[in-house]
Amino acid sequence: MSDEETTHFGYKDVKREEKAGMVADVFHSVAARYDLMNDLMSGGIHRIWKRFTIELSGVRKGNAVLDIAGGTGDLAAKFSDIVGTEGRVVLADINDSMLKVGRDKLIDSGRQGNIEYIQADAQYLPFPDNSFDCVTIAFGLRNVTDKDTALQSMLRVLKPGGRLLVLEFSKPTNELMSKAYDAYSFNILPRIGKLVTNDADSYQYLAESIRKHPNQESLKDMMEEAGFSRCEFHNLTGGIVALHKGIKA
């Protein structure tokens, strides 16, 4: 098969049209214990990364926010509190299992009046042009088959002056940290996944998908090529995670 017909699923080459279904199977498998695994995998630090994302978003009362691949609703919950009754938050995820977990969690927390739940593909967002003041995607872009198409779709639905924030695993800036991170990701992480979710393979995929994701500078270039301006990134925890920001001119 040619490169145009295939893409990567972790370290495997698969047909482009098969990837979305394979990623869906991963998240169907882990949805019920996704929050617990996030806390165990990161030692709770993912909450700090998400808090920084909220702070950099510039979201204010009355804004409209789209959280793509929003999963179990961590960002959507905070945005709901900020935008208030005059604002709008859309929690979108391609995976219905994750979306249901997020919806139940947010309803149980008492947040529901200003939150909508939409099953959507990041590549083909079902919203009109210029709909949102802010778009976020946290730990989801690396799972998208065509990242360029997704970035262009995000740009389209943003209002002029709106911000895109991409929070994603990236490349550690220190060689020693990189080696330790690799050892953890490929030796310990799948074992935790096996113990907690009875699914080592999904966490093996997650570790591999991180290594296949574009590095900090490459993703910045992709955002600029998609049409975003004033693109920048912030390395968090030594570059294990990076937060990229771009503006729709």
Secondary structure as UniProt FT lines:
FT   TURN            3..5
FT   STRAND          6..9
FT   TURN            10..11
FT   STRAND          12..15
FT   HELIX           16..30
FT   HELIX           31..33
FT   HELIX           34..42
FT   TURN            43..45
FT   HELIX           46..57
FT   TURN            61..62
FT   STRAND          64..68
FT   TURN            71..72
FT   HELIX           74..83
FT   TURN            85..86
FT   STRAND          88..93
FT   HELIX           96..108
FT   TURN            109..110
FT   TURN            113..114
FT   STRAND          115..119
FT   TURN            122..123
FT   TURN            129..130
FT   STRAND          132..138
FT   HELIX           141..143
FT   HELIX           147..157
FT   STRAND          158..169
FT   HELIX           175..183
FT   HELIX           184..188
FT   HELIX           189..197
FT   HELIX           200..212
FT   HELIX           216..226
FT   STRAND          229..236
FT   HELIX           237..239
FT   STRAND          241..247
//
